[in-house]
Amino acid sequence: MTEQQVRRSFINCSRGEAAGLTLPRGFASLAWDDIELLGWRDAKAPLRGYLVVQEEGRPVGISLRAADTRMSSRTPAMCLLCQTARSGDAVSLFTARRMGEAGRNGNTVGTYICADLRCAERARTEIPPWLRDRDPEEVAEERVADLRERVHGFLDAVRHS
């Protein structure tokens, strides 16, 4: 996938905003066949983040904004995309402007996501204790499928007001 394809994939921001976003380090060497979800924080705008997923063979991206406050590290929290239990400071509330007129009117949708947006990696590698007696590859595939379903649900919420 090219830089231009990714920049054009964003459904909830202007072309100018998409042109100005900072792509993740190592973008040119990403193995797209192995990526269910590409998530990253903008190095030049710390409260901005991005998610890009393949949908029907093409990329679809959404621009996110992290809450400017964080939960305490002593507070347990869960990412609602990868369903990984983390400390509160490792999970952030992210909001995404809705598409179209609703978004132009300031309408947003939000969810709690891993603060570093590396959910796809965690879905494959961080197996919850209650699933550790099962085949790790099978569990990882199930977690990735569940992640994909929840990401598409979030995309649908961004698309529809």
Buried (B, 14 or more C-beta within 10 A) or exposed (E): BEEEEBBBBBBBBEEEBBEBBBBBEEBEEBEEEEBBBBBBBBEEEEEBBBBBBBEEEEBBBBBBBBBEEBBEEEEEBEBBBBBBEBBBBBBBBBBBBBBBEBBEEEEBBBBBBBBBBBBBBBBBEBBEEEBEEEEEEEBBEEBBEBBBEBBEEBBEBBBEE
